[in-house]
Amino acid sequence: MKTLSQQVHFSAFLCISLLSTPVLATDWINPGEEQYRLSFGAFLPSFDTKLKVNNQDIDIGTEVDLENDLGLKQEETVVWGRADWRFAKRHRIAVSYFRFKRDASATVLRDITIDDKEYKAGAALATEFKLQITPINYHYALVKKKNLLLTATGGLHWFSIDFKVRGTASVEGQEEQAEAGVAADAPMPLLGLEFDYFLSKRWTAAVHGEVFSLDINDDTFSFQGEIWNLRLSTEYWLLNNFGAGFAVNWFRVNVDVNDKEWNGGFDYSYFGPQIYLSARF
């Protein structure tokens, strides 16, 4: 598996390679006029993660703090990537991708119940938590001027969650090594606004805010949740097709769900900086 340093070096090489291709425009590309753009870089967030997996039969489970109860690190550095395609003057599609994988071993200080497993205080637990996020957004330019752009956005944040805990548990009154957890996919819609301001042909700044709330209840399925996303960014184009950017991203999702895959809840947030390189053409 490639290290983070190798992945970042490869991303930088890819961006630079794109600049040497003959299809790139020779005239200066004004902000908001590029047809394609690729961005790659490092994301350095800190996390706050709470997760609950109820027993499907008796609807009981403990809300577990993955950092404080199970010892997962609060910070991680991952590779972040994004691709934009402007297929018409006011229309654009953006797809991002990042994946978090954290694991730890810790001794729990309180009794916790995950699914049908009860782990007593003092049990040594090994935890693995994977979260893959793929935001897919459509952008429509409501206002498009020489020095600014106001855009309405809508799309999905596609979550893939895989949570596992292994250790000595009480199962039907017997002590044994047991694994508990949950794996689920959760597409969450988001609506928002993005404001870009072009300080010059080389230097831009932007703010993008998104939010969505949903409440569904019927005989076989219930879901209540909300999602928030706020990103502040600035970019400087060193060359016509090559630039560097810095962003700060805050994100939170809070859901309670009851279906055949998952009965429980998920309260997750991260906050941190992104440093990246971009190529446009």
DAKA-V303720 format. One record per backbone hydrogen bond with DSSP energy under -1.0 kcal/mol. NH is the residue of the N-H (numbers start at 1). CO is the residue of the C=O. If there is no record, write none. Layout:
BEGIN
nh: <NH & NH>
co: <CO & CO>
END
This chain:
BEGIN
nh: <7 & 8 & 9 & 10 & 11 & 12 & 13 & 14 & 15 & 16 & 17 & 18 & 21 & 24 & 33 & 37 & 38 & 39 & 40 & 41 & 42 & 43 & 44 & 46 & 47 & 48 & 50 & 51 & 52 & 54 & 55 & 59 & 62 & 64 & 66 & 69 & 70 & 72 & 76 & 78 & 80 & 81 & 82 & 83 & 84 & 85 & 86 & 88 & 92 & 93 & 94 & 95 & 96 & 97 & 98 & 100 & 102 & 104 & 106 & 108 & 112 & 114 & 115 & 117 & 118 & 119 & 122 & 123 & 125 & 126 & 127 & 128 & 129 & 130 & 131 & 132 & 133 & 134 & 136 & 137 & 138 & 139 & 140 & 141 & 142 & 143 & 145 & 149 & 150 & 151 & 152 & 153 & 154 & 155 & 156 & 157 & 158 & 159 & 160 & 161 & 162 & 163 & 164 & 165 & 166 & 167 & 169 & 170 & 171 & 174 & 176 & 178 & 180 & 182 & 184 & 186 & 188 & 190 & 191 & 192 & 193 & 194 & 195 & 196 & 197 & 198 & 199 & 200 & 204 & 205 & 206 & 207 & 208 & 209 & 210 & 211 & 212 & 214 & 216 & 218 & 222 & 223 & 224 & 225 & 226 & 227 & 228 & 229 & 230 & 231 & 232 & 233 & 234 & 235 & 236 & 237 & 239 & 243 & 244 & 245 & 246 & 247 & 248 & 249 & 250 & 251 & 252 & 253 & 254 & 255 & 256 & 257 & 258 & 259 & 264 & 265 & 266 & 267 & 268 & 269 & 270 & 271 & 272 & 274 & 275 & 276 & 277 & 278 & 279 & 280 & 281>
co: <3 & 4 & 5 & 6 & 7 & 8 & 9 & 10 & 11 & 12 & 13 & 14 & 18 & 21 & 30 & 84 & 279 & 82 & 277 & 80 & 275 & 78 & 273 & 271 & 74 & 269 & 267 & 64 & 265 & 263 & 60 & 55 & 113 & 51 & 49 & 65 & 65 & 66 & 45 & 43 & 41 & 97 & 39 & 95 & 37 & 93 & 35 & 91 & 139 & 85 & 137 & 83 & 135 & 81 & 133 & 131 & 129 & 127 & 125 & 123 & 119 & 117 & 53 & 114 & 170 & 112 & 108 & 120 & 106 & 166 & 104 & 164 & 102 & 162 & 100 & 160 & 98 & 158 & 156 & 94 & 154 & 92 & 152 & 90 & 150 & 150 & 148 & 196 & 143 & 194 & 140 & 192 & 138 & 190 & 136 & 188 & 134 & 186 & 132 & 184 & 130 & 182 & 128 & 180 & 126 & 178 & 176 & 118 & 174 & 171 & 169 & 167 & 165 & 163 & 161 & 159 & 157 & 155 & 211 & 153 & 209 & 151 & 207 & 149 & 205 & 147 & 203 & 203 & 235 & 197 & 233 & 195 & 231 & 193 & 229 & 191 & 227 & 225 & 223 & 221 & 258 & 216 & 256 & 214 & 254 & 212 & 252 & 210 & 250 & 208 & 248 & 206 & 246 & 204 & 244 & 202 & 242 & 278 & 236 & 276 & 234 & 274 & 232 & 272 & 230 & 270 & 228 & 268 & 226 & 266 & 224 & 264 & 222 & 262 & 257 & 52 & 255 & 50 & 253 & 48 & 251 & 46 & 249 & 247 & 42 & 245 & 40 & 243 & 38 & 241 & 36>
END
